[in-house]
Amino acid sequence: MTRTTRGRRRASLVATAACALVLGVAGCASSSSSKGGGNKSGPLVIGASVSLSGDFADSGKAVQRGYQLWADEVNAKGGILGRKVQVKIVDDTSSPNQVTTNYQNLINRDHVNLVFGPFSSLLTVPASQVAKRYGYAFIEAAGGGPSVFAQNLQNLFFVQRATVLTSGDVFADWILSLPADQRPKTAAYPELDDPFSAPIAEAIRKRFEAAGIKTVYKEVYPAETQDLSPVMSGLAAKHPDVVVSGTQAEDAYAQVKSLIQLKFSPKFMFMSNGASDPLNFPDKVGAANTAGIMSVADWYPTSDATGSQAFVSAYVKKYGGTAQQIDPTSAEAFACGQILEDVAKQTGKVDNATIIKTLHSGTWQTLLGSLSWDQSGAPKGTMSLVQWQSGKLTPVFPAADAKATPLSTKPNWGG
């Protein structure tokens, strides 16, 4: 998001005033990335703007739970380099304007030592620009759209196994691995106009069309769309074999509800987001209506990656529920903290300049698996294909990740 000249001037004046107030005491965050460590004898304060209200509230709260759980766990072990961790979270109401204000305040007014990212690519782009301006490392769990990495920010690190553009490859790989007589012949693409959602569906569409799967329907709908019935009615009229939905959360629920009302059940259905939420998706669409729907994930409750089972136990103890109800977004947020811990152990430091330099080399072990990044902060790994089976979100492809055989045809709606 482009800031106006007046906005940039105002931010500069605010930063200058903040420096004048604290110069000679704790330093100014804008003057040097190395000053982000702040008072090294006090608590390590990490600021984050998270969507606790608005369109991204469900996922935002999952981010909040992951950040806070990690802080609790690391503090139980004595903190980082002997410093207790405090996570300061503020609500951005799912607004790009508010997220910008929040990070400016966290850095210039609250003088947090470090920052973690918000939820969604839409909010990550403006937030990461603020962090870059003041020399802060930007470890973020939930902004992997093309617009994020097009910025080429060397202070940004996306803590998932793959970018948006490549995350849907695992679904395309599975479909194209099927015998020719079992593959879909026609496809439909209902897509939210969103920097995360649409690119996943579009990347799959290009691969499917190249393989001879005919596109019979494509509709990109605005984020403010309240009624998806016309979109899904147009889709159902074409009777596609596979539906590839570029979704976030609320529109994913609405798509499924519309298709149930229309009594149209495709042979295959993939959703970029929404269906990957093990807690809210079955509640919103009905548990019996989840069967066979696919999505992607970089974490699942049965993972044996570094710290995964300890995370599951701690999560259930703190928040209740079952392992199967843990949103992977919480695991991704938790992994941000794991990475920070490892930088501190490796270097004996926890300032922003050290974090940025250190994370640009090597491979980092987390509950998501092994992570590494290119110079733009894009991860170099791949995702797992997950499918709803017997009321659980289960990894089914590739074989190395699979805990069950994928259902080759989605069952009819359960009611």
N, C-alpha and C positions, 0 to 999 in steps of 0.2 A: 504494500500500500504506500503511495507516494505522499509524503508530508508536504504541506505548503511552505513557502519561504517564511511566512510569518510564524508558523509552527516551529520551524527549525531555529529561528531567532529566539523565540520564547524558551525553547529547550536549552539553548546555549546560555541565555541569561540565568535560567534556574541553576544550571550546572556551575556557572561562575560564582553565583551567590553561595551555593553549597560549599564550594572550595574555600571561599573567604571565611565562612563560619568555622570550618574545621581544620584549616591549614595549620600545620605545626602540632596538631593533636593526633589525628588518625589518618590524615592524608585525604585526598579527594579521589573518588572512584574514577572520574574522567581523566585524570592526569596520567595514569599508568595502570596497565593490567596487573602489575605486581602489587599494587596497593589494595587489590580486592581481598587480600587475606585479613585486612583490618587488624584489630587488637588480637594478637596471637595468644594472649593469656585468658581471654574470655571465651564465651561460647562461640561456636561456628554457626553463624546465622545464614540460612539458605532461603532466598525469596523465590516465590513462584506465583504466577497469576494462573488461576484455574477456573474453568467454567462450572460454577456451583449453581448457576441459574441460566435460563435461556435454552437455546436449541441443543447445546452440547452438554447439558447438565448431567445426564446419566453417565456419560463417559468421563466428564470432568470430575465427578465424585469418585470414580474409579481411580483416576490419577491421584487425587488427594489421598485416598486410602493407601495407595502404594508408597507415596512419598513419606507419609506419616509412619507407616509400619516400618519402613527402613530406618527412619530416625530412632524409633523406639528400640529396634533390634541393635543398632550400632551403639546406642547409648548404654544398653545393657552390658555391652562389652567394653565400656570405658570411653566411648566416643572416638573421634578421629584425632590422632596424635595428642591424646590426652584432653581434648576439648569436647565438651558436650555439644551435640548438634541441636539446633532449633530450626524448625521449618516454619517460615512465615508465609501463609497462603492467603491471597486476596482474590475475591470474585471478580472476573472480567465480564460477567453476564453474557458470555459468548459473543462479545463485540470486539472487532478489530481496533476501534478507537479506544475503548476502555483498556484493552490489553496493553496498548502503547503507554497510556497514562500510568497504568499499574507498575510497569517495569521502570519507567522514569522515576516514580516515587520510591520504589524499593531500593533503587541504586542511589539516587540523589538526596532523598529525604531520610530514608531508613538506614542507608549505608550498610546494606546486607553484604556479607563477605562473598557469597556466590549466588548464582541463580540456576534454577531448573526451568524447563520449558512448560508451555500451556498445552491444551488439547487442540488438535486439528492443524492442518497446513494453513488454513485461513488466518489463524491467530499467530502461528509460528513465524510467518514471514515478517510482520511488523515487529513482533517481540524480539526476534533475533537481530533486527536492525538496531534496536535500542542497545542490546547487549554488546554488539560490535562497536557501537559508537563509544562506549565507555570501557572497552577492553576486557569485558567479562567473557569467560568460557560459557558456552550455551549448550549444555547437555539436555537433550529433549527427547521425550518418549513417544510423542504422538503427532509429529508433523513431517510426513514423508513424501509430499507431493512434489512434482517437477519444479514448481515455483520456489520451493525451499532451497533446492540445490542449484538452481539457476543463478542464485545470488553469489555463489562461490565464496562463501564466508568460511574462513579457516578456523574460526572459533566455534563452529557449530558441529555437533555430533548427534546423529539420529540413532537412538537406542532401540532399534529393531533389526531384524535379520536381513531385510530387503527394503528397497524403496517402493513407492507406490507403483511406478511404471513396471517393475519386475515382479511385484507380489502376486499378480494374477497369473503369472507364467505357469505356476504349478497346476492350476485348473486346466489351462490350455494344454499343458503337457499330458495330463491324464486323459482328457477327451480325445486327443489325437493319438494316444496310445491304444485306444480301443480298436477292435477289428472294424473294418470299413462298414460292415452291415449293422454294427451297433452304434456308430457315431450319429449325432444329430445331423439332419440335412438342412434345417432352417433355424435361424436364431433371431431373437429380439433383444433390444438394448434400451431399457428405460433408465435414464441417467439423471441424477441430481446435478445441477450446475454448481459444482463444488471442486476445488483444486485437488481434493483427495479422491472423490468418488468417480467422477467421469473419466479420468485418465486410466484407471484400472480397467473399466469396461471397454474403453477405446483400444487399449493395448491388446485385449483378448479378441475384440472384433477384427482387428487387422490380421491377427494370426488365423482366426477361423475363416475369414474370407479368402486368405491365401491358400488355405487347405480345401476350399470348395464348399464351405458351409455358408449358405446364402442368407444374407440379412434381409428379413422381411418386415422389420419394424425397428425404428430408432426414434426416441423422443427424449430431448433434454428439457427438463422442467426447472423453473426458477426455485430458489431456496425457500421463497415465501409461499409456495403452492400449498394450500390447505387441503384441497380435494384432489386426490390422484385417480378418482374413478374414471374420468375421461381418458387419461393416459393408459390405464390398464385395460379399459374396454377396447381401445384401439389395438392394443397388443393381443388380447384374447381373440379378437376377430381374425387375426392372422394365423392362429394355432401354431406357434413356433415350437420346435422340438426342445430348444434350450432357451432359457431366459437368463441373461447376464445383466444383473442389476447393479448399477453404480450408485450405491446408497450410503447414507449415514445411518442414524438410528431411527428417528421418527418416521422418515419416509420408507424405511425398510418394513416397519410394522404396517404402515398403510398399504404398501404394495401387496403384502401377503393377504391382508384382510380383504382387499378389493378382489384379488383372484379367487378367494374362497367364495365371496358373494357371487362372482361371475361363474362359479363352478368350472373354472379352467385350471387344470393342473398339468404343467409341462412335464416332459420326461426328465429333464435336467433343470436345476435351478441353482444359480450361483449369486451370492450377494457379497459385495465388497466389504460392507460393515453392517452392523445391526444384528445379523444372524450369528456373528461371532461373539455375541454377548450371552454367556450361558445363564446369567441371572435374569435379565430383563426380556430377552427374546421369547422364551416360552410363556412368560407371564403375559406379554402383550398380544401374542398371536394365538395362544392356546397350545399347550404342550403337544397335543396330538397333531397339530399342523406343522410341526417343525421337521418331521421325518423326511430324510433324504436331501434337505437343503444343505448346500455347501457354502463354505467361506474359506478364508485363509487365517492362519495363526502362526506366531513364532513361539508360542508357549501353550502348554496344556497341562492339566493337573498331574498326569502320570509321567511327566518329563523327569529324567534323571540328570539333567544338566546341573551345573555347579550351584548349590544352594537352593534348588527348586523345592525339594521336599521339606526342608526347614522353613522355607517361605510359606508353603501350604499349611503347615502345622501352626505357624505363628499367625497367619491370616485368619484361620478358622477360630483360633483361640481369642483373637481380638475382636473380630467382626461377626462371628457366628456363621451359620449356614454350613454348607458342605464344600469339599474341594471342587466339585463339578460346577459350583455356582460362582467361582472366582472369575471375574472379568480379566482376560489377558492384559488389558490396559493397566491394571494394578501391578501385574508382574513386570511389565515394561517400565513403569515408573520406579518400582523397587530396584530394577537393574541399573537405573541412573545412579543410585546411591552405591551399589556394588562397585561400579566403575570408579567413582570418586574415592572409595576406600582403597582400591587397588593402586591408584595413583599415589595416594599418601604413603602406602606401605613401600612402594617402589622407590619413591623420591625423598621421602621424609618431609615433604612440603605439601601445601594445599592451596597455594595462591593461583590466581587465574592464568598467569603466564606459564607456569609450570604445567598446569592441567592441559592447556592448549598444545604446548610443545610435546608433551608426553603421549597424548592420545593419538598423535599422528604417526605413531610407529607401533609395531607389535600387534599381538592379538590378545583380546581381553575376554576372560572367562566369566560368564554370567549365568543366571538361571534361564536365559533365553538361548544359551549356547555360546559359541565363540563369535566374537564381534571384532570387526576392524573396519576402517573407513578410508575413503579416498580424500583428496584435498578439499572437496566441497562438503564433507561431512556425510556423504552417502555410504551406507553399509554395503558390504561386498557379498553378503550371503543370499540364501533363498528361504522361502516360507514353506510351511506345511499346509497341505490341503486337509481341511477338517469337514466332517459331515455329521449331521444330527442322526443318530441311530439309537433307538431304544431310550429316548429321552436324554441322551448325553451327546455332547459335542466331542467327536472322536477323530483323531488323526488317521487318515486313510491312504495318504500318498505324499511323497514317494515311499518306497518299500522300507527305507531305513528309518522312517518316522512312524510308519503305519502300526496301529494297534488293532485294526479291523480291516476287512475287505470292503472297498467302497460299493454301495448299492448302485448298480448301473442304470436303474430307472427309479425316479422318485415316486414313492407311493402317493396315492390320491390323498386329498385333504382329509383330516380326521374328524372335522366338524367344528 
